[in-house]
Amino acid sequence: MKPEAKVKRAVTSYLKNMGAYYFYPVTGGYGASGVPDIIVCYEGKFIAIECKAGSNKPTALQNKNIENIKNCGGLALVINEDNMHTVVDEIIKFTAKVESTNIDMENLYKMMQ
């Protein structure tokens, strides 16, 4: 399995455990280029995840799409082996309905199990 595929597998495992809706967009033929690897909807929020492996970075077109998503109020993440464990935290913080930055992450993880 390629390193990027391992990152994608870990991310989708986290998303499944959260109960998030997600899909891999079609990029060839009828799809647009530079679209993030995984499109997610969680608690009514739009989230896009670009998966990379090793020292790989997003292309200029991918960065443009990431910025467009952020400018529209969505969450766009670039995830690799070093930060894939933060996906759940980032999504929960983004979708939190409370104004406070104090989120009981430990209790939240217990509820997900």
N, CA, C and O of each residue as an XYZ file, in Angstrom:
452
protein
N       0.841     -1.172      0.000
C       0.000      0.000      0.000
C       0.893      1.245      0.000
O       1.870      1.324      0.745
N       0.544      2.201     -0.837
C       1.318      3.439     -0.924
C       1.139      4.261      0.353
O       0.096      4.178      1.002
N       2.157      5.059      0.718
C       2.066      5.859      1.952
C       0.837      6.778      2.003
O       0.207      6.905      3.053
N       0.494      7.420      0.877
C      -0.685      8.293      0.871
C      -1.964      7.495      1.111
O      -2.890      7.982      1.759
N      -2.015      6.274      0.590
C      -3.185      5.418      0.803
C      -3.343      5.080      2.282
O      -4.464      4.960      2.777
N      -2.224      4.924      2.989
C      -2.292      4.660      4.429
C      -2.879      5.857      5.169
O      -3.658      5.684      6.107
N      -2.516      7.056      4.760
C      -3.064      8.268      5.377
C      -4.567      8.336      5.109
O      -5.351      8.606      6.019
N      -4.966      8.091      3.864
C      -6.386      8.117      3.511
C      -7.173      7.079      4.312
O      -8.274      7.356      4.788
N      -6.604      5.895      4.453
C      -7.286      4.830      5.205
C      -7.473      5.234      6.671
O      -8.542      5.018      7.242
N      -6.443      5.816      7.276
C      -6.546      6.260      8.671
C      -7.583      7.362      8.812
O      -8.394      7.340      9.738
N      -7.561      8.328      7.895
C      -8.519      9.441      7.961
C      -9.944      8.930      7.814
O     -10.822      9.329      8.579
N     -10.188      8.052      6.841
C     -11.558      7.556      6.666
C     -12.004      6.700      7.848
O     -13.193      6.652      8.163
N     -11.069      6.031      8.498
C     -11.412      5.275      9.705
C     -11.900      6.229     10.801
O     -12.898      5.958     11.471
N     -11.193      7.339     10.976
C     -11.621      8.352     11.950
C     -13.003      8.896     11.583
O     -13.869      9.049     12.445
N     -13.194      9.181     10.313
C     -14.474      9.746      9.862
C     -15.621      8.767     10.100
O     -16.700      9.168     10.536
N     -15.390      7.479      9.812
C     -16.411      6.457     10.058
C     -16.778      6.418     11.534
O     -17.959      6.375     11.880
N     -15.777      6.434     12.404
C     -16.029      6.383     13.845
C     -16.792      7.604     14.337
O     -17.540      7.521     15.311
N     -16.607      8.733     13.669
C     -17.337      9.955     14.036
C     -18.769      9.936     13.524
O     -19.606     10.697     14.010
N     -19.063      9.087     12.559
C     -20.376      9.083     11.930
C     -20.503     10.162     10.865
O     -21.612     10.595     10.551
N     -19.378     10.599     10.305
C     -19.379     11.641      9.286
C     -19.718     11.052      7.919
O     -19.400      9.898      7.631
N     -20.366     11.858      7.085
C     -20.584     11.501      5.684
C     -19.348     11.964      4.919
O     -18.874     13.081      5.128
N     -18.822     11.116      4.034
C     -17.646     11.503      3.253
C     -17.625     10.737      1.941
O     -18.253      9.688      1.799
N     -16.888     11.287      0.986
C     -16.676     10.601     -0.285
C     -15.391     11.109     -0.932
O     -14.869     12.167     -0.581
N     -14.897     10.320     -1.888
C     -13.744     10.702     -2.698
C     -14.300     11.266     -4.010
O     -14.940     10.536     -4.767
N     -14.069     12.546     -4.289
C     -14.610     13.110     -5.534
C     -13.896     12.569     -6.769
O     -12.714     12.226     -6.720
N     -14.627     12.499     -7.867
C     -14.062     12.082     -9.148
C     -13.281     13.266     -9.710
O     -13.820     14.366     -9.825
N     -12.027     13.047    -10.059
C     -11.216     14.154    -10.565
C     -10.899     14.040    -12.053
O     -10.550     15.044    -12.676
N     -11.006     12.878    -12.628
C     -10.710     12.716    -14.052
C     -11.970     12.827    -14.888
O     -13.066     12.565    -14.391
N     -11.835     13.207    -16.141
C     -12.994     13.274    -17.029
C     -13.915     14.426    -16.692
O     -13.675     15.561    -17.105
N     -14.976     14.137    -15.937
C     -15.982     15.150    -15.626
C     -15.672     15.934    -14.354
O     -16.296     16.966    -14.108
N     -14.738     15.477    -13.553
C     -14.421     16.144    -12.293
C     -13.438     17.287    -12.488
O     -12.802     17.410    -13.535
N     -13.328     18.120    -11.459
C     -12.408     19.253    -11.483
C     -11.052     18.846    -10.922
O     -10.970     17.999    -10.033
N     -10.012     19.440    -11.433
C      -8.664     19.170    -10.937
C      -8.394     19.982     -9.682
O      -8.967     21.055     -9.491
N      -7.517     19.465     -8.827
C      -7.124     20.198     -7.632
C      -8.083     20.107     -6.472
O      -7.878     20.748     -5.441
N      -9.133     19.314     -6.629
C     -10.125     19.143     -5.560
C      -9.506     18.270     -4.477
O      -8.832     17.290     -4.797
N      -9.718     18.599     -3.190
C      -9.165     17.764     -2.115
C      -9.599     16.300     -2.231
O     -10.620     15.986     -2.842
N      -8.808     15.424     -1.638
C      -9.028     13.979     -1.752
C     -10.334     13.492     -1.145
O     -10.988     12.606     -1.696
N     -10.717     14.073     -0.004
C     -11.901     13.590      0.709
C     -12.798     14.790      1.015
O     -12.342     15.796      1.560
N     -14.074     14.671      0.658
C     -15.071     15.697      0.967
C     -15.949     15.144      2.078
O     -16.421     14.010      2.005
N     -16.163     15.961      3.113
C     -16.839     15.514      4.329
C     -17.977     16.462      4.678
O     -17.875     17.673      4.480
N     -19.057     15.899      5.196
C     -20.106     16.688      5.834
C     -20.269     16.136      7.241
O     -20.534     14.950      7.433
N     -20.105     17.015      8.219
C     -20.261     16.606      9.614
C     -21.003     17.705     10.348
O     -20.569     18.856     10.385
N     -22.122     17.332     10.927
C     -22.995     18.268     11.638
C     -23.317     19.484     10.774
O     -23.332     20.617     11.254
N     -23.573     19.230      9.497
C     -23.976     20.281      8.579
C     -22.855     21.186      8.103
O     -23.118     22.207      7.468
N     -21.638     20.842      8.390
C     -20.489     21.672      8.011
C     -19.709     21.020      6.871
O     -19.591     19.797      6.794
N     -19.181     21.868      5.989
C     -18.400     21.405      4.845
C     -16.934     21.329      5.233
O     -16.358     22.285      5.752
N     -16.341     20.165      4.969
C     -14.946     19.916      5.319
C     -14.283     19.208      4.136
O     -14.852     18.290      3.545
N     -13.072     19.650      3.806
C     -12.314     19.017      2.736
C     -10.946     18.625      3.279
O     -10.320     19.377      4.027
N     -10.496     17.447      2.896
C      -9.219     16.939      3.402
C      -8.329     16.526      2.236
O      -8.694     15.676      1.425
N      -7.170     17.139      2.173
C      -6.141     16.767      1.198
C      -5.127     15.890      1.926
O      -4.539     16.314      2.921
N      -4.923     14.679      1.437
C      -3.999     13.744      2.071
C      -2.671     13.731      1.329
O      -2.627     13.659      0.101
N      -1.609     13.800      2.086
C      -0.265     13.770      1.528
C       0.571     12.765      2.311
O       0.214     12.376      3.423
N       1.676     12.355      1.724
C       2.580     11.429      2.409
C       3.978     12.025      2.413
O       4.391     12.701      1.471
N       4.690     11.758      3.494
C       6.069     12.223      3.601
C       6.166     13.731      3.531
O       5.416     14.440      4.201
N       7.081     14.218      2.728
C       7.290     15.664      2.628
C       6.501     16.281      1.478
O       6.695     17.455      1.162
N       5.615     15.510      0.846
C       4.799     16.041     -0.252
C       3.917     17.187      0.237
O       3.380     17.146      1.344
N       3.780     18.191     -0.591
C       2.970     19.374     -0.291
C       1.884     19.516     -1.356
O       2.022     18.979     -2.455
N       0.800     20.238     -1.040
C      -0.238     20.475     -2.049
C       0.323     21.263     -3.239
O       1.236     22.075     -3.088
N      -0.237     21.009     -4.411
C       0.136     21.760     -5.602
C      -0.468     23.163     -5.511
O      -1.281     23.441     -4.630
N      -0.069     24.025     -6.414
C      -0.614     25.392     -6.445
C      -2.131     25.358     -6.629
O      -2.850     26.117     -5.980
N      -2.618     24.486     -7.503
C      -4.057     24.382     -7.733
C      -4.777     23.840     -6.493
O      -5.863     24.310     -6.152
N      -4.186     22.869     -5.830
C      -4.779     22.353     -4.595
C      -4.818     23.439     -3.529
O      -5.818     23.575     -2.824
N      -3.743     24.215     -3.402
C      -3.728     25.320     -2.435
C      -4.796     26.351     -2.760
O      -5.430     26.891     -1.853
N      -5.006     26.631     -4.043
C      -6.059     27.580     -4.443
C      -7.426     27.073     -4.005
O      -8.234     27.837     -3.475
N      -7.687     25.789     -4.225
C      -8.968     25.206     -3.812
C      -9.123     25.219     -2.292
O     -10.208     25.494     -1.780
N      -8.054     24.927     -1.580
C      -8.083     24.946     -0.114
C      -8.436     26.348      0.381
O      -9.270     26.504      1.273
N      -7.805     27.357     -0.197
C      -8.093     28.744      0.201
C      -9.520     29.135     -0.151
O     -10.176     29.824      0.630
N     -10.017     28.707     -1.319
C     -11.405     29.001     -1.707
C     -12.389     28.395     -0.717
O     -13.380     29.032     -0.359
N     -12.126     27.183     -0.276
C     -13.002     26.518      0.701
C     -12.995     27.289      2.010
O     -14.052     27.536      2.591
N     -11.816     27.670      2.477
C     -11.721     28.439      3.727
C     -12.422     29.789      3.596
O     -13.101     30.231      4.523
N     -12.257     30.442      2.449
C     -12.892     31.741      2.236
C     -14.417     31.655      2.207
O     -15.105     32.644      2.464
N     -14.937     30.480      1.897
C     -16.387     30.268      1.887
C     -16.913     29.771      3.233
O     -18.101     29.479      3.365
N     -16.041     29.675      4.225
C     -16.469     29.254      5.556
C     -16.324     27.784      5.843
O     -16.750     27.323      6.902
N     -15.734     27.028      4.932
C     -15.523     25.606      5.157
C     -14.189     25.354      5.850
O     -13.373     26.262      6.013
N     -13.989     24.128      6.245
C     -12.725     23.707      6.838
C     -11.970     22.905      5.790
O     -12.515     21.963      5.216
N     -10.716     23.275      5.538
C      -9.867     22.533      4.604
C      -8.584     22.166      5.330
O      -7.882     23.028      5.860
N      -8.291     20.878      5.345
C      -7.120     20.370      6.059
C      -6.165     19.679      5.107
O      -6.592     19.017      4.161
N      -4.874     19.830      5.356
C      -3.857     19.039      4.674
C      -3.313     18.084      5.729
O      -2.751     18.504      6.740
N      -3.490     16.798      5.475
C      -3.186     15.773      6.462
C      -2.096     14.844      5.924
O      -2.118     14.451      4.758
N      -1.146     14.502      6.795
C      -0.115     13.522      6.458
C       0.110     12.610      7.666
O      -0.649     12.652      8.634
N       1.150     11.794      7.601
C       1.404     10.846      8.700
C       1.657     11.557     10.030
O       1.335     11.025     11.092
N       2.225     12.736      9.972
C       2.578     13.456     11.196
C       1.388     14.065     11.924
O       1.420     14.204     13.146
N       0.331     14.433     11.186
C      -0.790     15.105     11.843
C      -2.136     14.399     11.652
O      -3.177     14.966     11.987
N      -2.132     13.184     11.125
C      -3.418     12.515     10.880
C      -4.198     12.231     12.169
O      -5.420     12.082     12.137
N      -3.498     12.159     13.290
C      -4.173     11.929     14.567
C      -4.967     13.162     15.028
O      -5.719     13.077     15.999
N      -4.810     14.294     14.352
C      -5.500     15.528     14.749
C      -6.817     15.750     14.004
O      -7.526     16.716     14.285
N      -7.150     14.875     13.065
C      -8.339     15.081     12.232
C      -9.599     15.258     13.078
O     -10.346     16.216     12.881
N      -9.836     14.351     14.005
C     -11.042     14.427     14.830
C     -11.066     15.730     15.626
O     -12.091     16.410     15.668
N      -9.961     16.076     16.247
C      -9.898     17.325     17.025
C     -10.229     18.534     16.160
O     -11.014     19.391     16.565
N      -9.638     18.607     14.975
C      -9.858     19.755     14.086
C     -11.324     19.848     13.665
O     -11.900     20.936     13.644
N     -11.918     18.719     13.334
C     -13.323     18.724     12.902
C     -14.242     19.091     14.057
O     -15.163     19.889     13.882
N     -14.009     18.528     15.225
C     -14.853     18.825     16.389
C     -14.754     20.303     16.747
O     -15.771     20.944     17.012
N     -13.558     20.842     16.758
C     -13.399     22.270     17.064
C     -14.123     23.133     16.041
O     -14.738     24.136     16.401
N     -14.054     22.751     14.764
C     -14.702     23.510     13.704
C     -16.219     23.464     13.823
O     -16.895     24.464     13.581
N     -16.749     22.319     14.190
C     -18.204     22.159     14.225
C     -18.819     22.454     15.587
O     -20.041     22.434     15.730
N     -17.989     22.727     16.585
C     -18.509     22.982     17.938
C     -19.516     24.134     17.908
O     -19.276     25.176     17.297
N     -20.618     23.924     18.567
C     -21.675     24.931     18.583
C     -21.535     25.907     19.754
O     -22.356     26.810     19.913
N     -20.518     25.730     20.555
C     -20.326     26.596     21.709
C     -19.316     27.678     21.375
O     -18.431     27.468     20.545
N     -19.438     28.823     22.009
C     -18.523     29.930     21.793
C     -17.187     29.684     22.495
O     -16.150     30.189     22.063
N     -17.216     28.925     23.555
C     -16.034     28.703     24.375
C     -15.028     27.828     23.644
O     -15.400     26.977     22.835
N     -13.753     28.043     23.935
C     -12.718     27.186     23.367
C     -12.454     25.990     24.267
O     -11.604     25.158     23.950
N     -13.166     25.888     25.386
C     -12.992     24.764     26.311
C     -13.921     23.626     25.900
O     -15.115     23.647     26.199
N     -13.369     22.652     25.224
C     -14.128     21.498     24.772
C     -13.561     20.284     25.500
O     -12.351     20.056     25.494
N     -14.440     19.507     26.126
C     -14.015     18.320     26.860
C     -13.778     17.184     25.864
O     -14.654     16.346     25.650
N     -12.576     17.162     25.252
C     -12.268     16.189     24.210
C     -12.268     14.757     24.749
O     -12.670     13.839     24.035
N     -11.834     14.550     25.973
C     -11.798     13.201     26.524
C     -13.198     12.622     26.602
O     -13.421     11.476     26.211
N     -14.146     13.407     27.107
C     -15.537     12.944     27.198
C     -16.112     12.744     25.804
O     -16.875     11.805     25.579
N     -15.761     13.598     24.883
C     -16.253     13.491     23.523
C     -15.799     12.179     22.886
O     -16.591     11.508     22.226
N     -14.520     11.805     23.079
C     -14.023     10.538     22.542
C     -14.728      9.354     23.179
O     -14.999      8.366     22.497
N     -15.034      9.427     24.475
C     -15.756      8.335     25.144
C     -17.143      8.149     24.521
O     -17.608      7.023     24.344
N     -17.794      9.266     24.190
C     -19.127      9.198     23.603
C     -19.085      8.577     22.201
O     -20.057      7.956     21.770
N     -17.975      8.743     21.498
C     -17.843      8.204     20.135
C     -17.638      6.699     20.118
O     -17.879      6.060     19.094
N     -17.200      6.118     21.227
C     -16.884      4.689     21.238
C     -18.106      3.840     21.412
O     -18.006      2.614     21.442
